[in-house]
Amino acid sequence: MHAKRICSVEDLVANSGVCALIESNGIEEQVALFYLPATDKKVFALGNWDPVGKANVLSRGIVGNVGGELVIASPMYKQHFSLTTGKCIEQDVSVPIYPIEISGDDVVLSV
């Protein structure tokens, strides 16, 4: 894995998601980035592909909390995915998560 600058912090929307296109091993992939400035981690990254709705939509989902777990609710069928593990709460599916951090003014993703 290597670290790659994805965007600046000011490109993110607080308490919401944005989508970034990354390249990993020659393959382009959409990644949903969520900026939660009130949390310890601050920024989360997971695959944008919703395996239930079969569409790249998770970056447009609603951030919430289910049983103490930070989640994103898919805008299609409203299933919840953990922002820390990528696992779906309601079904036996998951999305990939990516190591991400804020370094100065940059958002850096490991791919």
N, C-alpha and C positions, 0 to 999 in steps of 0.2 A: 504494500500500500504506500501511496505517497500523498502528501498534502497538496491541495489545489485551491487557490483563491476562487471563490464562486461569485462573490459580490461584496459590496460594502454594507455595513450595518444600516446605513440610511436608505438602502434599497429595500429593506425589510419593512413589513407592516406590523406594528405591535399588536400582539394577541390575535394574530391572523396568519394566513399562509400565503406563500408565493411559490411559483414553480421555476426551477432552473433546469437547463439542459446541460448534462455533463457527458463526457466521453470517458469510458472505462474499457480498457483492452480493445480499443477500436470500435466499440459499440456505443451509440448515443442512447441516453436514458434520461427520462424526466424524474426529477427529485423534488419532493414537496418540502419546503423549508418553513418552519414555524418559529416565530420570534415571540418568546414569552419573557419579557424583561423582569417580571416580578418573581420568577423562579430562580433557583440556584444555578441551573444549567443554562438558562436564557435562550438557547437555540437548539432545535431538534430537526433531524432530516430523516425522511423515509421515502420509499418509492411512491410515486404519484399514481401508479396503476391500482385501481380498486378491483381486486379479484372477484368480488361479488357482482358489481355493476358492469364489469368488463370495459372500463374506460379510465383514462388519465384525468381524474377529477379530485383526488384527495386534497390537493392544495387549496381547493375552494370549499373545503369542509369547515365545520364549526368546532372550535376548540372547547373542550369541556373537561369535566371530572366525573368519573364513574367509580364509586367505591374507593376514593382516594387515589385513583390512577388517572394521570393526565392522558386524555384521549383526543382523537379527531373523529368527528362524526361525518361519515361519507355524505355528500350532498345528494346521492342517488337513493339509496335504500336505508340510510341512517344507521348502518352498523358502525360500531365504535372500534377504532384501532388504537392500541397503546402507543403513545409517543416514545416510550422508552424501550419497548420490546418489539413493536410492530404486530403483535398478536391481536386478532379480532376477539372481542369479548363475547359476541353472540354466536359465532360460527368457528369451525375448525380451519381457519385460513389465517395467513399473515402476510405482511409486506416487509420488504427488506428495510433495515435501518442502517444509517451511515454515521460513522464518527464525525462530529462537527464541532467547531468551537469558534469563538470570537477572539481574534488576535488583533489588538489595537482597533482600527476601524474596519478591518476585513473579516469576512466570514470565510472560514477555511474548512473544506471537506476532505476527508481521507478516502481515496478511491484506489 
